[in-house]
Amino acid sequence: MPMPSTSEQARALEQTAGARFVDDLRVVFLTGDDQRAWLNGQVTNDVRNTEKGQAVYGLAVTVKGRIMADVWALDLGERLAITVPADAQESVLASFESQIIMEDVELEPTDLQVLSVQGPRCAEVVQTLPADLAEHTCKAAELDQPGRFVLVKPAQRTRIETLLGPALTAVGGLEIDPGGWELARLRARRPRFGSDFGMATYPQEAGLKDRAVSFNKGCYLGQEVVCTLESRGRLARRLCALAAHDELTSDLPLCAAGAEVGRVTSAALDPEHNTWLALGFVKQAHTAADTVLESNAGSVRVVSPIS
């Protein structure tokens, strides 16, 4: 049976449910009496008052306010956990370990894998999975619809994959491959760490402050720079949603009046609308909606800055 098209997969994520294993995420447990207060001092979002089964999206930033990685803080009840992109795990954990001074906190990397089920009917899919297969489940909305992260032992993955198909079919959902996910996240204008933002990026530049930053939570590493940029800074560039009729590729230069003013960071064809969707950094002066930029692939329209 052929794999559903990227449009069908994106539609499932928007209207029913879609599931995929997020193989580039790593799960780290926290233990110790000070784990919550300590973690709140390491990430940009507020994790002080979560309850079991909740997840909070945030960022780990350097003392200079630049993003080291995006993280999900998961409340597992008796302990907290974080998910970290695999490529950033070593640097993030080294930074975190250096911030444990007198606190009763330990970081325990695990081999657990993350099953992400996203969409309006995600809860129905997750509820069909036997309790002995799902180590922990948390509400984690990656797109514009409800979502769940299920932490799974590697030895149970094959059995989970066997059960997922019928569970998704029952609600009109689909398994999601990388192409389907890329289209869905670009439709939802969700930037991806490692593609659309990274170590050279401030949270506000990537349009992440509303999703990932609390300005009322108290101190955390890098807070002074992030707050100063918010209150007094003027951004030199912004991550923007882009659209074009011709093929767009990552790292494609964007120009205005013959001068480079930005670059595409990720792109995908939306077959349903015969349009290329993309994200890319653009100099502040050229970020207004409907600004037309030029590229070697033809005209590129700025849809809006990401926020």
DRENZA-291260 format. One record per residue (C-alpha): residue number from 1; residue in three letters; z, x, y. Coordinates in pm, 1 decimal. Example, Ala and Ser with C-alpha at 12.3 -4.5 7.8 and 13.67 -1.06 7.14 Angstrom:
residues 2
@pos = 1	code = ALA	c3 = 780.0	c1 = 1230.0	c2 = -450.0
@pos = 2	code = SER	c3 = 714.0	c1 = 1367.0	c2 = -106.0
end
This chain:
residues 307
@pos = 1	code = MET	c3 = 0.0	c1 = 0.0	c2 = 0.0
@pos = 2	code = PRO	c3 = -102.2	c1 = 154.1	c2 = 335.0
@pos = 3	code = MET	c3 = 163.1	c1 = 241.4	c2 = 589.1
@pos = 4	code = PRO	c3 = 184.8	c1 = -17.8	c2 = 867.3
@pos = 5	code = SER	c3 = 19.9	c1 = 89.2	c2 = 1192.0
@pos = 6	code = THR	c3 = 217.6	c1 = 243.7	c2 = 1474.9
@pos = 7	code = SER	c3 = 177.5	c1 = -82.5	c2 = 1669.2
@pos = 8	code = GLU	c3 = 320.7	c1 = -284.3	c2 = 1380.3
@pos = 9	code = GLN	c3 = 612.7	c1 = -45.2	c2 = 1349.3
@pos = 10	code = ALA	c3 = 687.3	c1 = -53.9	c2 = 1722.3
@pos = 11	code = ARG	c3 = 669.6	c1 = -432.9	c2 = 1717.3
@pos = 12	code = ALA	c3 = 920.0	c1 = -444.2	c2 = 1430.5
@pos = 13	code = LEU	c3 = 1162.6	c1 = -231.4	c2 = 1630.8
@pos = 14	code = GLU	c3 = 1122.6	c1 = -465.9	c2 = 1925.9
@pos = 15	code = GLN	c3 = 1131.6	c1 = -799.8	c2 = 1740.3
@pos = 16	code = THR	c3 = 1299.0	c1 = -764.1	c2 = 1398.6
@pos = 17	code = ALA	c3 = 1419.9	c1 = -429.9	c2 = 1258.6
@pos = 18	code = GLY	c3 = 1297.8	c1 = -82.4	c2 = 1175.8
@pos = 19	code = ALA	c3 = 1471.0	c1 = 195.1	c2 = 984.4
@pos = 20	code = ARG	c3 = 1428.0	c1 = 570.3	c2 = 957.9
@pos = 21	code = PHE	c3 = 1633.2	c1 = 873.3	c2 = 861.3
@pos = 22	code = VAL	c3 = 1683.0	c1 = 1092.8	c2 = 1168.0
@pos = 23	code = ASP	c3 = 1643.7	c1 = 1427.5	c2 = 997.5
@pos = 24	code = ASP	c3 = 1686.0	c1 = 1632.8	c2 = 1314.6
@pos = 25	code = LEU	c3 = 2043.7	c1 = 1513.7	c2 = 1374.4
@pos = 26	code = ARG	c3 = 2356.2	c1 = 1684.1	c2 = 1244.8
@pos = 27	code = VAL	c3 = 2695.9	c1 = 1516.9	c2 = 1205.3
@pos = 28	code = VAL	c3 = 3016.8	c1 = 1693.9	c2 = 1302.7
@pos = 29	code = PHE	c3 = 3364.0	c1 = 1548.6	c2 = 1238.3
@pos = 30	code = LEU	c3 = 3653.7	c1 = 1594.6	c2 = 1478.7
@pos = 31	code = THR	c3 = 4013.7	c1 = 1605.9	c2 = 1359.7
@pos = 32	code = GLY	c3 = 4350.7	c1 = 1663.1	c2 = 1524.7
@pos = 33	code = ASP	c3 = 4581.5	c1 = 1466.2	c2 = 1751.0
@pos = 34	code = ASP	c3 = 4398.9	c1 = 1570.5	c2 = 2068.2
@pos = 35	code = GLN	c3 = 4044.7	c1 = 1499.7	c2 = 1947.9
@pos = 36	code = ARG	c3 = 3972.7	c1 = 1205.3	c2 = 2178.2
@pos = 37	code = ALA	c3 = 4111.1	c1 = 1351.1	c2 = 2500.5
@pos = 38	code = TRP	c3 = 3948.1	c1 = 1685.2	c2 = 2425.5
@pos = 39	code = LEU	c3 = 3605.3	c1 = 1533.9	c2 = 2349.8
@pos = 40	code = ASN	c3 = 3624.8	c1 = 1331.4	c2 = 2669.9
@pos = 41	code = GLY	c3 = 3648.6	c1 = 1663.8	c2 = 2851.7
@pos = 42	code = GLN	c3 = 3331.1	c1 = 1797.5	c2 = 2688.4
@pos = 43	code = VAL	c3 = 3076.8	c1 = 1517.3	c2 = 2728.6
@pos = 44	code = THR	c3 = 2940.3	c1 = 1332.0	c2 = 3029.3
@pos = 45	code = ASN	c3 = 3018.2	c1 = 978.3	c2 = 2914.9
@pos = 46	code = ASP	c3 = 3353.2	c1 = 803.7	c2 = 2868.7
@pos = 47	code = VAL	c3 = 3491.9	c1 = 810.1	c2 = 2513.7
@pos = 48	code = ARG	c3 = 3856.1	c1 = 733.9	c2 = 2598.0
@pos = 49	code = ASN	c3 = 3871.8	c1 = 372.8	c2 = 2484.4
@pos = 50	code = THR	c3 = 3623.1	c1 = 320.9	c2 = 2202.8
@pos = 51	code = GLU	c3 = 3707.5	c1 = 121.2	c2 = 1892.4
@pos = 52	code = LYS	c3 = 3611.4	c1 = 176.0	c2 = 1531.7
@pos = 53	code = GLY	c3 = 3239.8	c1 = 117.5	c2 = 1481.6
@pos = 54	code = GLN	c3 = 3140.8	c1 = 188.9	c2 = 1842.0
@pos = 55	code = ALA	c3 = 2915.3	c1 = 473.3	c2 = 1953.9
@pos = 56	code = VAL	c3 = 2873.3	c1 = 623.2	c2 = 2300.0
@pos = 57	code = TYR	c3 = 2565.0	c1 = 814.1	c2 = 2412.6
@pos = 58	code = GLY	c3 = 2630.5	c1 = 1117.0	c2 = 2630.7
@pos = 59	code = LEU	c3 = 2536.4	c1 = 1473.5	c2 = 2709.0
@pos = 60	code = ALA	c3 = 2687.9	c1 = 1813.3	c2 = 2657.0
@pos = 61	code = VAL	c3 = 2617.8	c1 = 2014.1	c2 = 2972.4
@pos = 62	code = THR	c3 = 2680.4	c1 = 2371.8	c2 = 3078.2
@pos = 63	code = VAL	c3 = 2924.2	c1 = 2469.8	c2 = 3351.0
@pos = 64	code = LYS	c3 = 2617.6	c1 = 2469.5	c2 = 3580.1
@pos = 65	code = GLY	c3 = 2545.0	c1 = 2105.7	c2 = 3492.3
@pos = 66	code = ARG	c3 = 2232.3	c1 = 2162.8	c2 = 3284.2
@pos = 67	code = ILE	c3 = 2185.3	c1 = 1979.7	c2 = 2955.2
@pos = 68	code = MET	c3 = 2270.8	c1 = 2164.5	c2 = 2633.4
@pos = 69	code = ALA	c3 = 2201.4	c1 = 1859.5	c2 = 2414.2
@pos = 70	code = ASP	c3 = 2237.4	c1 = 1485.6	c2 = 2395.7
@pos = 71	code = VAL	c3 = 2510.6	c1 = 1361.3	c2 = 2164.0
@pos = 72	code = TRP	c3 = 2634.9	c1 = 1037.8	c2 = 2017.3
@pos = 73	code = ALA	c3 = 3014.4	c1 = 1009.4	c2 = 1993.3
@pos = 74	code = LEU	c3 = 3096.1	c1 = 791.0	c2 = 1693.1
@pos = 75	code = ASP	c3 = 3432.9	c1 = 619.2	c2 = 1648.4
@pos = 76	code = LEU	c3 = 3501.5	c1 = 620.3	c2 = 1273.1
@pos = 77	code = GLY	c3 = 3853.3	c1 = 482.5	c2 = 1300.6
@pos = 78	code = GLU	c3 = 4085.6	c1 = 757.5	c2 = 1187.3
@pos = 79	code = ARG	c3 = 3859.8	c1 = 1020.7	c2 = 1342.0
@pos = 80	code = LEU	c3 = 3570.4	c1 = 1073.0	c2 = 1578.5
@pos = 81	code = ALA	c3 = 3236.1	c1 = 1232.3	c2 = 1501.2
@pos = 82	code = ILE	c3 = 2944.9	c1 = 1353.1	c2 = 1706.0
@pos = 83	code = THR	c3 = 2576.6	c1 = 1378.3	c2 = 1627.6
@pos = 84	code = VAL	c3 = 2397.7	c1 = 1684.7	c2 = 1764.6
@pos = 85	code = PRO	c3 = 2027.1	c1 = 1776.3	c2 = 1751.5
@pos = 86	code = ALA	c3 = 1979.7	c1 = 2034.0	c2 = 1477.5
@pos = 87	code = ASP	c3 = 1812.4	c1 = 2283.8	c2 = 1712.9
@pos = 88	code = ALA	c3 = 2110.8	c1 = 2273.4	c2 = 1949.1
@pos = 89	code = GLN	c3 = 2396.5	c1 = 2256.1	c2 = 1699.1
@pos = 90	code = GLU	c3 = 2479.8	c1 = 2626.7	c2 = 1702.8
@pos = 91	code = SER	c3 = 2490.2	c1 = 2658.6	c2 = 2081.8
@pos = 92	code = VAL	c3 = 2676.0	c1 = 2331.5	c2 = 2136.4
@pos = 93	code = LEU	c3 = 2941.8	c1 = 2405.1	c2 = 1876.7
@pos = 94	code = ALA	c3 = 2988.5	c1 = 2757.1	c2 = 2013.3
@pos = 95	code = SER	c3 = 3043.8	c1 = 2611.1	c2 = 2359.5
@pos = 96	code = PHE	c3 = 3278.5	c1 = 2343.6	c2 = 2225.5
@pos = 97	code = GLU	c3 = 3480.3	c1 = 2595.4	c2 = 2021.7
@pos = 98	code = SER	c3 = 3527.8	c1 = 2809.2	c2 = 2332.8
@pos = 99	code = GLN	c3 = 3685.4	c1 = 2508.1	c2 = 2506.0
@pos = 100	code = ILE	c3 = 3956.9	c1 = 2460.8	c2 = 2243.1
@pos = 101	code = ILE	c3 = 4251.6	c1 = 2646.7	c2 = 2393.3
@pos = 102	code = MET	c3 = 4586.1	c1 = 2485.5	c2 = 2308.9
@pos = 103	code = GLU	c3 = 4452.7	c1 = 2148.6	c2 = 2190.8
@pos = 104	code = ASP	c3 = 4503.2	c1 = 2019.0	c2 = 1838.7
@pos = 105	code = VAL	c3 = 4133.1	c1 = 1982.7	c2 = 1758.7
@pos = 106	code = GLU	c3 = 3905.5	c1 = 2105.5	c2 = 1482.0
@pos = 107	code = LEU	c3 = 3527.7	c1 = 2069.7	c2 = 1447.8
@pos = 108	code = GLU	c3 = 3398.9	c1 = 2018.1	c2 = 1094.7
@pos = 109	code = PRO	c3 = 3019.9	c1 = 2028.9	c2 = 1042.5
@pos = 110	code = THR	c3 = 2910.8	c1 = 1800.5	c2 = 757.3
@pos = 111	code = ASP	c3 = 2600.6	c1 = 1746.6	c2 = 547.3
@pos = 112	code = LEU	c3 = 2594.7	c1 = 1371.5	c2 = 619.6
@pos = 113	code = GLN	c3 = 2258.1	c1 = 1227.5	c2 = 715.8
@pos = 114	code = VAL	c3 = 2188.9	c1 = 964.4	c2 = 980.8
@pos = 115	code = LEU	c3 = 2005.5	c1 = 644.4	c2 = 889.5
@pos = 116	code = SER	c3 = 1904.4	c1 = 467.6	c2 = 1209.9
@pos = 117	code = VAL	c3 = 1835.2	c1 = 93.8	c2 = 1190.6
@pos = 118	code = GLN	c3 = 1716.6	c1 = -48.9	c2 = 1521.3
@pos = 119	code = GLY	c3 = 1608.5	c1 = -394.0	c2 = 1637.3
@pos = 120	code = PRO	c3 = 1747.2	c1 = -745.5	c2 = 1687.1
@pos = 121	code = ARG	c3 = 1808.7	c1 = -797.5	c2 = 1312.4
@pos = 122	code = CYS	c3 = 1947.4	c1 = -451.2	c2 = 1236.3
@pos = 123	code = ALA	c3 = 2290.7	c1 = -586.1	c2 = 1140.1
@pos = 124	code = GLU	c3 = 2139.6	c1 = -802.6	c2 = 864.6
@pos = 125	code = VAL	c3 = 1966.3	c1 = -500.3	c2 = 714.7
@pos = 126	code = VAL	c3 = 2277.3	c1 = -283.6	c2 = 721.9
@pos = 127	code = GLN	c3 = 2492.4	c1 = -556.8	c2 = 569.2
@pos = 128	code = THR	c3 = 2278.2	c1 = -554.5	c2 = 255.5
@pos = 129	code = LEU	c3 = 2361.7	c1 = -188.4	c2 = 181.2
@pos = 130	code = PRO	c3 = 2642.5	c1 = -146.3	c2 = -75.5
@pos = 131	code = ALA	c3 = 2968.7	c1 = -27.5	c2 = 79.5
@pos = 132	code = ASP	c3 = 2984.1	c1 = 272.7	c2 = -151.0
@pos = 133	code = LEU	c3 = 2655.8	c1 = 405.9	c2 = -7.4
@pos = 134	code = ALA	c3 = 2734.9	c1 = 377.8	c2 = 363.0
@pos = 135	code = GLU	c3 = 3006.0	c1 = 630.0	c2 = 450.5
@pos = 136	code = HIS	c3 = 3038.7	c1 = 496.0	c2 = 806.9
@pos = 137	code = THR	c3 = 2847.1	c1 = 254.6	c2 = 1029.5
@pos = 138	code = CYS	c3 = 2847.6	c1 = 247.9	c2 = 1410.6
@pos = 139	code = LYS	c3 = 2668.3	c1 = 45.0	c2 = 1675.1
@pos = 140	code = ALA	c3 = 2419.3	c1 = 283.5	c2 = 1835.6
@pos = 141	code = ALA	c3 = 2130.9	c1 = 132.1	c2 = 2031.6
@pos = 142	code = GLU	c3 = 1859.2	c1 = 393.9	c2 = 2069.9
@pos = 143	code = LEU	c3 = 1605.0	c1 = 159.9	c2 = 2234.6
@pos = 144	code = ASP	c3 = 1634.1	c1 = -169.4	c2 = 2424.8
@pos = 145	code = GLN	c3 = 1760.0	c1 = -368.0	c2 = 2123.9
@pos = 146	code = PRO	c3 = 2077.6	c1 = -354.2	c2 = 1912.8
@pos = 147	code = GLY	c3 = 2100.6	c1 = -65.4	c2 = 1669.7
@pos = 148	code = ARG	c3 = 2312.2	c1 = 91.9	c2 = 1398.3
@pos = 149	code = PHE	c3 = 2373.7	c1 = 444.9	c2 = 1275.3
@pos = 150	code = VAL	c3 = 2469.8	c1 = 466.6	c2 = 908.0
@pos = 151	code = LEU	c3 = 2612.1	c1 = 796.7	c2 = 784.2
@pos = 152	code = VAL	c3 = 2491.5	c1 = 869.8	c2 = 432.5
@pos = 153	code = LYS	c3 = 2568.3	c1 = 1143.6	c2 = 179.5
@pos = 154	code = PRO	c3 = 2252.3	c1 = 1336.8	c2 = 83.4
@pos = 155	code = ALA	c3 = 2297.0	c1 = 1244.7	c2 = -283.8
@pos = 156	code = GLN	c3 = 2276.3	c1 = 874.9	c2 = -192.4
@pos = 157	code = ARG	c3 = 1960.8	c1 = 896.0	c2 = 18.4
@pos = 158	code = THR	c3 = 1714.0	c1 = 811.5	c2 = -258.3
@pos = 159	code = ARG	c3 = 1908.4	c1 = 502.4	c2 = -357.0
@pos = 160	code = ILE	c3 = 1935.9	c1 = 394.2	c2 = 5.9
@pos = 161	code = GLU	c3 = 1560.9	c1 = 433.2	c2 = 51.1
@pos = 162	code = THR	c3 = 1501.8	c1 = 218.2	c2 = -256.9
@pos = 163	code = LEU	c3 = 1718.1	c1 = -59.9	c2 = -115.3
@pos = 164	code = LEU	c3 = 1584.0	c1 = -40.8	c2 = 239.0
@pos = 165	code = GLY	c3 = 1238.4	c1 = -176.4	c2 = 160.5
@pos = 166	code = PRO	c3 = 1350.5	c1 = -518.6	c2 = 31.2
@pos = 167	code = ALA	c3 = 1622.9	c1 = -543.0	c2 = 297.9
@pos = 168	code = LEU	c3 = 1369.7	c1 = -485.3	c2 = 575.2
@pos = 169	code = THR	c3 = 1110.4	c1 = -715.7	c2 = 419.6
@pos = 170	code = ALA	c3 = 1367.7	c1 = -995.8	c2 = 410.7
@pos = 171	code = VAL	c3 = 1393.8	c1 = -991.3	c2 = 791.5
@pos = 172	code = GLY	c3 = 1030.3	c1 = -905.6	c2 = 863.6
@pos = 173	code = GLY	c3 = 1114.6	c1 = -544.1	c2 = 939.2
@pos = 174	code = LEU	c3 = 951.8	c1 = -213.7	c2 = 848.5
@pos = 175	code = GLU	c3 = 1026.6	c1 = 145.3	c2 = 762.3
@pos = 176	code = ILE	c3 = 939.8	c1 = 365.7	c2 = 1059.0
@pos = 177	code = ASP	c3 = 751.5	c1 = 693.9	c2 = 1049.9
@pos = 178	code = PRO	c3 = 743.5	c1 = 953.9	c2 = 1331.4
@pos = 179	code = GLY	c3 = 431.7	c1 = 803.8	c2 = 1489.3
@pos = 180	code = GLY	c3 = 578.0	c1 = 454.9	c2 = 1499.5
@pos = 181	code = TRP	c3 = 901.7	c1 = 583.3	c2 = 1649.2
@pos = 182	code = GLU	c3 = 717.5	c1 = 787.3	c2 = 1912.3
@pos = 183	code = LEU	c3 = 524.6	c1 = 482.4	c2 = 2028.9
@pos = 184	code = ALA	c3 = 836.7	c1 = 265.2	c2 = 2035.0
@pos = 185	code = ARG	c3 = 1042.2	c1 = 511.4	c2 = 2237.8
@pos = 186	code = LEU	c3 = 761.0	c1 = 570.2	c2 = 2487.4
@pos = 187	code = ARG	c3 = 722.0	c1 = 196.5	c2 = 2531.8
@pos = 188	code = ALA	c3 = 1096.9	c1 = 180.6	c2 = 2595.1
@pos = 189	code = ARG	c3 = 1077.4	c1 = 489.8	c2 = 2821.6
@pos = 190	code = ARG	c3 = 1342.4	c1 = 677.8	c2 = 2624.8
@pos = 191	code = PRO	c3 = 1322.3	c1 = 1055.6	c2 = 2675.1
@pos = 192	code = ARG	c3 = 1376.8	c1 = 1280.2	c2 = 2375.4
@pos = 193	code = PHE	c3 = 1580.1	c1 = 1600.1	c2 = 2372.8
@pos = 194	code = GLY	c3 = 1364.1	c1 = 1902.0	c2 = 2300.9
@pos = 195	code = SER	c3 = 1047.9	c1 = 1724.4	c2 = 2414.4
@pos = 196	code = ASP	c3 = 1121.1	c1 = 1558.0	c2 = 2747.5
@pos = 197	code = PHE	c3 = 1437.4	c1 = 1739.2	c2 = 2854.6
@pos = 198	code = GLY	c3 = 1643.9	c1 = 2038.3	c2 = 2755.3
@pos = 199	code = MET	c3 = 1834.3	c1 = 2342.1	c2 = 2878.7
@pos = 200	code = ALA	c3 = 1648.0	c1 = 2358.0	c2 = 3212.4
@pos = 201	code = THR	c3 = 1719.1	c1 = 1994.3	c2 = 3298.7
@pos = 202	code = TYR	c3 = 1986.7	c1 = 1817.0	c2 = 3499.8
@pos = 203	code = PRO	c3 = 2088.2	c1 = 1466.2	c2 = 3379.1
@pos = 204	code = GLN	c3 = 1955.0	c1 = 1300.2	c2 = 3694.2
@pos = 205	code = GLU	c3 = 1615.6	c1 = 1470.0	c2 = 3662.6
@pos = 206	code = ALA	c3 = 1572.4	c1 = 1325.2	c2 = 3313.7
@pos = 207	code = GLY	c3 = 1676.3	c1 = 975.6	c2 = 3424.3
@pos = 208	code = LEU	c3 = 1980.5	c1 = 981.7	c2 = 3195.6
@pos = 209	code = LYS	c3 = 2264.4	c1 = 917.3	c2 = 3437.5
@pos = 210	code = ASP	c3 = 2283.9	c1 = 540.0	c2 = 3380.0
@pos = 211	code = ARG	c3 = 2281.3	c1 = 571.2	c2 = 3000.0
@pos = 212	code = ALA	c3 = 2472.3	c1 = 891.8	c2 = 2948.9
@pos = 213	code = VAL	c3 = 2695.2	c1 = 972.6	c2 = 3247.4
@pos = 214	code = SER	c3 = 3020.9	c1 = 818.9	c2 = 3368.4
@pos = 215	code = PHE	c3 = 3125.8	c1 = 897.3	c2 = 3724.1
@pos = 216	code = ASN	c3 = 3471.2	c1 = 740.9	c2 = 3674.8
@pos = 217	code = LYS	c3 = 3602.6	c1 = 910.3	c2 = 3361.2
@pos = 218	code = GLY	c3 = 3774.9	c1 = 1221.6	c2 = 3491.7
@pos = 219	code = CYS	c3 = 3698.8	c1 = 1587.2	c2 = 3438.2
@pos = 220	code = TYR	c3 = 3453.6	c1 = 1737.9	c2 = 3192.6
@pos = 221	code = LEU	c3 = 3273.1	c1 = 2068.6	c2 = 3164.0
@pos = 222	code = GLY	c3 = 2995.3	c1 = 2077.0	c2 = 3425.5
@pos = 223	code = GLN	c3 = 3120.7	c1 = 1768.2	c2 = 3609.8
@pos = 224	code = GLU	c3 = 3136.9	c1 = 1931.3	c2 = 3953.3
@pos = 225	code = VAL	c3 = 2766.6	c1 = 2014.4	c2 = 3957.0
@pos = 226	code = VAL	c3 = 2658.9	c1 = 1678.2	c2 = 3811.3
@pos = 227	code = CYS	c3 = 2867.7	c1 = 1483.8	c2 = 4066.0
@pos = 228	code = THR	c3 = 2759.3	c1 = 1701.4	c2 = 4357.8
@pos = 229	code = LEU	c3 = 2395.3	c1 = 1650.3	c2 = 4266.8
@pos = 230	code = GLU	c3 = 2457.2	c1 = 1275.1	c2 = 4254.7
@pos = 231	code = SER	c3 = 2632.8	c1 = 1253.6	c2 = 4589.4
@pos = 232	code = ARG	c3 = 2453.7	c1 = 1515.7	c2 = 4798.1
@pos = 233	code = GLY	c3 = 2165.9	c1 = 1660.8	c2 = 4604.2
@pos = 234	code = ARG	c3 = 1798.4	c1 = 1585.3	c2 = 4638.7
@pos = 235	code = LEU	c3 = 1600.7	c1 = 1612.2	c2 = 4319.8
@pos = 236	code = ALA	c3 = 1295.9	c1 = 1837.7	c2 = 4328.9
@pos = 237	code = ARG	c3 = 1138.9	c1 = 1657.7	c2 = 4033.5
@pos = 238	code = ARG	c3 = 1183.9	c1 = 1344.7	c2 = 3821.5
@pos = 239	code = LEU	c3 = 1089.6	c1 = 1249.1	c2 = 3469.4
@pos = 240	code = CYS	c3 = 840.9	c1 = 963.8	c2 = 3498.3
@pos = 241	code = ALA	c3 = 669.4	c1 = 712.2	c2 = 3275.7
@pos = 242	code = LEU	c3 = 294.6	c1 = 770.8	c2 = 3285.7
@pos = 243	code = ALA	c3 = -16.2	c1 = 587.7	c2 = 3165.7
@pos = 244	code = ALA	c3 = -383.1	c1 = 677.7	c2 = 3126.5
@pos = 245	code = HIS	c3 = -703.7	c1 = 557.0	c2 = 2965.1
@pos = 246	code = ASP	c3 = -792.1	c1 = 901.8	c2 = 2829.3
@pos = 247	code = GLU	c3 = -601.1	c1 = 1110.8	c2 = 2576.1
@pos = 248	code = LEU	c3 = -286.8	c1 = 1278.6	c2 = 2705.8
@pos = 249	code = THR	c3 = -121.9	c1 = 1576.4	c2 = 2541.1
@pos = 250	code = SER	c3 = 209.7	c1 = 1753.1	c2 = 2577.1
@pos = 251	code = ASP	c3 = 217.2	c1 = 2020.9	c2 = 2849.7
@pos = 252	code = LEU	c3 = -93.6	c1 = 1881.1	c2 = 3021.7
@pos = 253	code = PRO	c3 = -79.1	c1 = 1982.4	c2 = 3393.1
@pos = 254	code = LEU	c3 = -80.9	c1 = 1702.5	c2 = 3650.1
@pos = 255	code = CYS	c3 = -231.4	c1 = 1766.1	c2 = 3992.2
@pos = 256	code = ALA	c3 = -255.7	c1 = 1616.8	c2 = 4340.9
@pos = 257	code = ALA	c3 = -506.0	c1 = 1747.3	c2 = 4596.9
@pos = 258	code = GLY	c3 = -584.5	c1 = 2036.5	c2 = 4364.3
@pos = 259	code = ALA	c3 = -223.9	c1 = 2157.2	c2 = 4330.3
@pos = 260	code = GLU	c3 = -10.9	c1 = 2122.0	c2 = 4018.1
@pos = 261	code = VAL	c3 = 272.2	c1 = 1873.1	c2 = 4075.0
@pos = 262	code = GLY	c3 = 389.3	c1 = 1804.7	c2 = 3719.7
@pos = 263	code = ARG	c3 = 333.9	c1 = 1824.0	c2 = 3345.5
@pos = 264	code = VAL	c3 = 326.1	c1 = 1580.2	c2 = 3056.7
@pos = 265	code = THR	c3 = 616.6	c1 = 1627.2	c2 = 2813.3
@pos = 266	code = SER	c3 = 521.9	c1 = 1377.9	c2 = 2539.5
@pos = 267	code = ALA	c3 = 246.6	c1 = 1123.5	c2 = 2481.7
@pos = 268	code = ALA	c3 = 116.6	c1 = 866.9	c2 = 2233.1
@pos = 269	code = LEU	c3 = -166.8	c1 = 618.2	c2 = 2211.1
@pos = 270	code = ASP	c3 = -65.5	c1 = 252.7	c2 = 2236.5
@pos = 271	code = PRO	c3 = -346.0	c1 = 97.4	c2 = 2028.3
@pos = 272	code = GLU	c3 = -239.6	c1 = -256.3	c2 = 2110.9
@pos = 273	code = HIS	c3 = -322.0	c1 = -201.2	c2 = 2477.6
@pos = 274	code = ASN	c3 = -576.2	c1 = 82.4	c2 = 2436.9
@pos = 275	code = THR	c3 = -363.6	c1 = 293.7	c2 = 2671.2
@pos = 276	code = TRP	c3 = -205.6	c1 = 635.7	c2 = 2647.1
@pos = 277	code = LEU	c3 = 164.7	c1 = 628.9	c2 = 2727.6
@pos = 278	code = ALA	c3 = 351.8	c1 = 941.4	c2 = 2827.6
@pos = 279	code = LEU	c3 = 655.8	c1 = 1090.4	c2 = 2991.1
@pos = 280	code = GLY	c3 = 634.8	c1 = 1387.9	c2 = 3221.6
@pos = 281	code = PHE	c3 = 806.7	c1 = 1570.8	c2 = 3503.8
@pos = 282	code = VAL	c3 = 656.0	c1 = 1512.2	c2 = 3847.4
@pos = 283	code = LYS	c3 = 755.1	c1 = 1655.0	c2 = 4184.5
@pos = 284	code = GLN	c3 = 963.6	c1 = 1407.9	c2 = 4382.4
@pos = 285	code = ALA	c3 = 699.2	c1 = 1346.5	c2 = 4649.5
@pos = 286	code = HIS	c3 = 457.1	c1 = 1209.8	c2 = 4387.8
@pos = 287	code = THR	c3 = 686.2	c1 = 980.6	c2 = 4184.2
@pos = 288	code = ALA	c3 = 620.9	c1 = 647.3	c2 = 4354.1
@pos = 289	code = ALA	c3 = 492.5	c1 = 374.2	c2 = 4123.4
@pos = 290	code = ASP	c3 = 112.7	c1 = 357.8	c2 = 4098.6
@pos = 291	code = THR	c3 = 60.9	c1 = 708.4	c2 = 4234.2
@pos = 292	code = VAL	c3 = -257.5	c1 = 841.9	c2 = 4074.6
@pos = 293	code = LEU	c3 = -253.9	c1 = 1204.5	c2 = 3961.4
@pos = 294	code = GLU	c3 = -540.3	c1 = 1409.1	c2 = 3824.8
@pos = 295	code = SER	c3 = -564.3	c1 = 1611.1	c2 = 3505.4
@pos = 296	code = ASN	c3 = -822.6	c1 = 1770.9	c2 = 3280.1
@pos = 297	code = ALA	c3 = -805.9	c1 = 1446.4	c2 = 3081.5
@pos = 298	code = GLY	c3 = -884.4	c1 = 1228.7	c2 = 3383.2
@pos = 299	code = SER	c3 = -666.1	c1 = 1012.4	c2 = 3607.2
@pos = 300	code = VAL	c3 = -300.4	c1 = 959.5	c2 = 3519.9
@pos = 301	code = ARG	c3 = -96.6	c1 = 679.3	c2 = 3677.0
@pos = 302	code = VAL	c3 = 272.4	c1 = 708.9	c2 = 3753.5
@pos = 303	code = VAL	c3 = 431.6	c1 = 389.6	c2 = 3620.0
@pos = 304	code = SER	c3 = 781.4	c1 = 462.9	c2 = 3749.8
@pos = 305	code = PRO	c3 = 1053.0	c1 = 727.8	c2 = 3744.5
@pos = 306	code = ILE	c3 = 1281.9	c1 = 703.7	c2 = 3440.3
@pos = 307	code = SER	c3 = 1619.7	c1 = 553.4	c2 = 3521.2
end
